[in-house]
Amino acid sequence: MADGKEKALDVEKLLQNKLKSLSVADLEIGISKTVSELVGEDYKCTIGDVKYSMFSGADFRVKIELSYSPED
């Protein structure tokens, strides 16, 4: 680091993938809500093939579709 002080890495914290504590349904709801707010229309999200990394990441396939509601 530029100031000469090095910050120690918390390896235990690094190895804990907090994404694993979220359900796929929670992720789908969060993503669909965000997309719907950005676009201004109701969208749904489907997540498949979730693979968590050893660290703080995840790879997954996301499908986002316009929700159809017969009442609209």
C-alpha positions in Angstrom: 0.0 0.0 0.0 1.1 3.5 -0.6 1.2 4.7 3.0 3.4 1.8 4.1 0.7 0.2 6.3 -0.6 -3.2 5.2 -4.0 -4.4 6.2 -4.2 -8.1 7.2 -6.6 -10.3 5.3 -9.3 -12.0 7.4 -9.1 -15.4 5.7 -12.0 -16.9 7.6 -14.3 -14.0 6.5 -13.0 -14.4 2.9 -13.8 -18.1 2.9 -17.4 -17.6 4.0 -19.7 -17.2 1.0 -22.6 -15.2 2.4 -24.5 -15.8 -0.9 -25.2 -19.4 0.3 -27.4 -18.0 3.0 -29.8 -16.6 0.5 -32.4 -18.8 -1.1 -32.7 -18.9 -4.9 -36.3 -17.7 -4.4 -35.0 -14.6 -2.5 -32.6 -13.9 -5.4 -35.3 -14.3 -8.0 -37.6 -11.9 -6.1 -34.9 -9.3 -5.6 -33.8 -9.4 -9.3 -37.3 -9.3 -10.7 -38.2 -6.4 -8.3 -35.2 -4.4 -9.4 -35.7 -5.0 -13.1 -39.4 -4.2 -12.8 -38.6 -0.9 -11.0 -36.0 0.0 -13.7 -38.2 -0.8 -16.7 -41.5 0.2 -15.3 -43.3 -3.0 -16.1 -43.7 -6.3 -14.2 -41.0 -8.8 -14.8 -40.3 -12.3 -13.3 -36.9 -13.9 -12.9 -35.9 -17.6 -12.9 -32.5 -18.7 -11.7 -30.9 -22.0 -12.6 -27.6 -23.8 -12.4 -26.3 -22.1 -9.3 -22.6 -22.8 -8.6 -21.1 -21.1 -5.6 -17.4 -20.3 -5.6 -15.1 -21.0 -2.7 -15.0 -17.3 -2.0 -17.7 -14.7 -2.1 -19.2 -15.4 -5.5 -21.7 -17.4 -7.5 -22.3 -18.2 -11.1 -25.9 -18.8 -12.3 -28.1 -18.6 -15.3 -30.8 -15.9 -15.1 -33.9 -15.8 -17.2 -36.0 -12.6 -17.1 -39.4 -12.4 -18.7 -42.2 -10.0 -18.9 -45.0 -11.1 -16.5 -48.4 -11.6 -18.1 -51.4 -10.8 -16.0 -54.8 -11.4 -17.6 -56.3 -8.6 -15.4 -54.1 -5.9 -17.1 
